[in-house]
Amino acid sequence: MNERDLYNKINYIGMQKRIRELAIREKLASADELATITDVEACELITQNYELIFSEGERIGLVHKDNVNKLYNLIEIISR
């Protein structure tokens, strides 16, 4: 997943806000830095540390890259 993939999954302004809040919480950027960057750039910060797991309408599921293998060990994936 790259920043453009994540950005394209954002359907609502509230989701943009949550992306920026996550960047602050993870100390990827300060509030002042986030105030001057685009939404795509904010998504780029997130994709450095997170992997997109699912996206359905109003929800996006992200998992920290350190925990992706743990997640895949917990779930069963059924495909054709």
C-alpha positions in Angstrom: 0.0 0.0 0.0 1.2 3.5 -0.8 0.0 6.9 0.3 -2.2 7.3 -2.8 -4.0 3.9 -2.1 -4.8 5.0 1.4 -5.8 8.5 0.3 -8.2 7.0 -2.2 -9.9 5.0 0.6 -10.7 8.2 2.5 -14.4 9.0 1.9 -15.1 11.6 4.6 -13.5 14.7 6.1 -13.6 13.0 9.5 -11.4 10.2 8.1 -8.8 12.8 7.0 -8.9 14.2 10.6 -8.3 10.8 12.1 -5.4 10.2 9.8 -3.8 13.4 11.0 -4.6 12.5 14.7 -2.9 9.1 14.2 0.2 10.8 12.8 0.3 13.1 15.9 -0.3 10.2 18.3 2.4 8.1 16.7 4.7 11.1 16.8 5.2 11.0 13.0 4.8 14.8 12.8 3.8 17.7 15.0 0.5 19.5 14.7 2.3 22.5 13.1 3.9 20.3 10.5 0.6 18.5 9.7 -1.1 21.9 9.3 1.1 22.7 6.3 1.0 19.4 4.4 -1.5 17.9 2.1 -3.8 14.9 2.9 -1.7 12.7 0.5 1.5 13.7 2.5 -0.3 12.9 5.8 -1.2 9.5 4.3 2.4 9.0 3.3 3.4 9.4 7.0 0.9 6.7 8.0 1.9 4.3 5.3 5.5 4.3 6.6 4.4 2.5 9.8 0.9 1.0 9.0 -0.5 -1.5 6.6 -4.0 -1.2 5.2 -5.9 -4.3 6.1 -9.5 -3.5 5.0 -11.6 -0.6 3.8 -15.3 -0.7 3.7 -17.3 2.5 3.3 -16.9 4.5 6.5 -14.1 2.3 8.0 -10.5 1.8 7.3 -8.5 -0.9 9.1 -4.8 -0.3 9.7 -2.3 -2.4 11.5 1.1 -1.4 12.6 3.7 -3.1 10.3 5.2 -4.7 13.4 2.0 -6.6 14.0 1.0 -7.7 10.5 2.4 -11.2 10.9 0.5 -11.6 14.2 -2.7 -10.5 12.6 -2.3 -13.0 9.7 -1.6 -15.8 12.3 -4.9 -14.9 14.0 -7.2 -14.8 10.9 -8.2 -17.3 8.3 -8.4 -16.0 4.8 -10.8 -17.7 2.4 -10.5 -17.0 -1.2 -11.5 -18.9 -4.4 
